[in-house]
Amino acid sequence: MITIDSQIWIYYWDINAPEHNNVKFLLNGKKKDGILFKEEIILSAIIPIEVANQLYKLANISKDLDKETIEDLLLSLISSKNCQIIDIDAVLLVDVINKMKNYSTIGIGGRDTLILATMDRLKVSTIYTHDKNILTLMNYKRIDPVFYPPLIFETNEKFNDQVFQEKLKGI
């Protein structure tokens, strides 16, 4: 089981994003053998909402995405057989509030804390993200698919900002 952060989905569907090709390659693979086809994907309910918000904003300024296509993409995501949407309930909210005491000091806000709390609830240890603050969390396996090859930090492996910054120059 894995989680794919909101921004990765946005890069996946925004063909004008410089990160699009690397993300699409990792998610799709060469012949539909990428992670979208072989992993069970756990998504906090906030993720499709965040993705919709950003893609609809893009649709207002770009002719490459229209609102009907965005709706179809999001509906296909949430109805995918290997994708499970996890609802937000009162117990999860209490966990988020508790986690925010620590996460807010390192720049991780409420929505991302909700994603992490959802992962913890279901014992999901791998997240695909480009969020530098999440990449610093050592209690998860973190994969940044924006880069080719992807930047991977194993559980308990320290985030290397220098490597991250060098790779950013190549995008």
Helices and strands as residue ranges (DSSP letters): E 2-4, H 6-13, H 20-28, H 35-38, E 41-44, H 46-61, H 67-78, E 83-86, H 90-103, G 104-106, H 110-122, E 126-128, H 132-135, E 141-144, E 151-153, H 161-169
